[in-house]
Amino acid sequence: MKIASLIAGVAAVALTAGTASAQTAVSTQSLIAGKPTNVGDVGNAGASFSVTASVAKDCVLGIADTNSLDFGEIGIYADGSAGVENAFRIAGHTWGEVRTNLAGCNTANTVTLTKTGGVDGLKNNAAGGYDDNVFQANLPYSAHAYYTAGGQTDVGPGTTGYHVASNSNTGVAGVATHGAWRSNLTVTVNIPAPAKAVVAGAYQDTLTLTLAVI
């Protein structure tokens, strides 16, 4: 009885030991496979690209060819009350102007004021014969252009004034060079009384104002 009990106890211990050795231990595992690497730079992204457009160079002038100055009949000393030396001379100073509220250029430019008659000014081309010791058949005059503009390389407010002058005592055209400007503009014409008497008839000249891009 004791032997049988002993054998049974040994068998139970053997069975218990066999069962314990068959258990799988608990484990934790992470697996990452096929991880790619960066292609290119990592971080902020940006780009610089060109933005382009164009604007045509242009000048505008509101004065048209129809804006001519017609002084009509200029007064002269027509009787003897003013003295011998004043007979047939122009009786005083003659002045006129042409205005526009639009003139200028959007780029570097030159403004030129030219008298076709040059130093002679207005001419009487049908004067006929006359004693040029005491008479003349031309009327010298001066012309000025008044507007607001700056120098060619200046950045800032323009200067308002008589920028261009075509004088009565020279045949040289008046020229000024500017950067971009836009302004109202006035052309003045001044006809002083000449020293000599003037021959009867029509006097004419062409005054040309040119705005030209550089």
Secondary structure, 3 states (H helix, E strand, C coil): CHHHHHHHHHHHHHHHHHHHHCCCCCCCCCCCCCCCCCCCCCCCCCCCCCCCCCCCCCEEECCCCCCCCCCCCCCECCCHHHCHHHCCCECCCEEEEEEEEEEEECCCEEEEEEECCHHHCEECCCCCCCCCCCEECEECCEEEEEEEECCCCCCCCCEEEEEEEECCCCCCCEEEEECCEEEEEEEEEEECCCCCEECCCCCECCEEEEEEEC
